[in-house]
Amino acid sequence: MYIVSGAKGQLGSDVCDVLKKRNIPYIGIDVDDLDITDENAVEKFFSNNNVSCFIHCAAYTAVDKAESEKELCMAVNFNGTENIARQCRKSNAKMLYVSTDYVFGGKGDEPFEVNDEKAPLNVYGESKYLGEKAVEKYCNKHFIVRTSWVFGEKNTNFIATMLKLAETRSEVNVVSDQTGSPTYSKHLARLICDIAESEKYGVYHGTNEGYCTWSDLAKKTFEIKGKAVKVNPVATKEYPTPAIRPKNSRLSKRSLDEGGFERLPEWESAVKEYLLK
Ligand SMILES: NC(=O)c1ccc[n+]([C@@H]2O[C@H](COP(=O)([O-])OP(=O)(O)OC[C@H]3O[C@@H](n4cnc5c(N)ncnc54)[C@H](OP(=O)(O)O)[C@@H]3O)[C@@H](O)[C@H]2O)c1
């Protein structure tokens, strides 16, 4: 049986949809079904279910709040992930852990390779990196899929925030010195299931193709929706946030290519598909 944690979240809900379409038996769980920080509850869950593959999408994802809630963020993203990894090992189950571009330090302007040095700049990034290390330590049949700048139907995301602002504003200031790849959760969910169904264990980067800045993404959003909102590019230092963000979030797809997995569509077409559905 496949298990999907974070099943009510942005990505987890799309992963459940893909498994359903592929007729793969699965159980989608969220915090009400299983609090992953509760070690005994996780152990009991594995004894009660015949887990063959655990797709771990649940996470503490409030990046700025994490700076003042470090304990909770670590409990979910590190200890919670460790609890699952140990049980996957015990059950001889595969585990797919969704991670983030924030494990890297954001230096330079080249795409990060999967094994490049990790240097998280914020608490959330550090917690996800410790989660990666726990998965590698405890579960041999593991996949780690790092993604970035996710948007989807559930929860809020940058694109939805821009469209909300467009209701009341004729111009917005958006940072233009952070570069990465927006990723449509529906596209990523398909890739995650392709990887989880395989036995090609290892670390992958999964994002839509191409790179842009947040201000490029805002401009594209308004263009597609025909909104007359001016986007003023601003530097990160003019828009301080509690958590430091990496300037460079480009992720290399080399290992995805080597594994024979199909890359995701270009980010512009992904945004169009999302906005015009
Ligand atoms: N969003 C992005 O831009 C982005 C970028 C890179 C990587 N990622 C990674 O992608 C994955 C999916 O992210 P997402 O955007 O789908 O996040 P999301 O929408 O916030 O979903 C995360 C889910 O995890 C659940 N959860 C939180 N604490 C839990 C606990 N103690 N036990 C069980 N479940 C718990 C949440 O439930 P509640 O809502 O009830 O708390 C939520 O349903 C995460 O691993 C995230 O780190 C996301």
The ligand as an ORCA input file, in Angstrom:
! r2SCAN-3c Opt
* xyz 0 1
  N       5.564     25.150     -1.114
  C       6.765     25.312     -1.629
  O       7.066     26.327     -2.293
  C       7.814     24.254     -1.430
  C       9.104     24.473     -1.964
  C      10.079     23.479     -1.779
  C       9.765     22.318     -1.098
  N       8.519     22.145     -0.575
  C       8.236     20.887      0.141
  O       7.186     20.236     -0.547
  C       6.403     19.463      0.380
  C       4.927     19.787      0.200
  O       4.741     21.181      0.457
  P       3.310     21.869      0.292
  O       3.514     23.174     -0.368
  O       2.337     20.881     -0.276
  O       2.983     22.128      1.847
  P       1.573     22.354      2.572
  O       0.522     22.708      1.586
  O       1.876     23.259      3.712
  O       1.245     20.875      3.128
  C       1.946     20.302      4.197
  C       0.995     19.400      4.939
  O       1.710     18.812      6.044
  C       0.818     18.769      7.145
  N       1.491     18.697      8.443
  C       2.074     19.702      9.145
  N       2.517     19.256     10.349
  C       2.228     17.926     10.391
  C       2.425     16.909     11.368
  N       3.010     17.154     12.561
  N       1.995     15.647     11.095
  C       1.391     15.380      9.937
  N       1.159     16.284      8.961
  C       1.581     17.565      9.182
  C       0.053     20.076      7.017
  O      -1.133     20.033      7.782
  P      -1.720     21.441      8.384
  O      -1.979     22.315      7.213
  O      -2.944     21.007      9.114
  O      -0.630     21.970      9.273
  C      -0.200     20.148      5.517
  O      -1.374     19.495      5.134
  C       6.988     19.775      1.761
  O       7.888     18.762      2.102
  C       7.742     21.076      1.563
  O       8.793     21.190      2.483
  C       7.536     23.083     -0.745
*
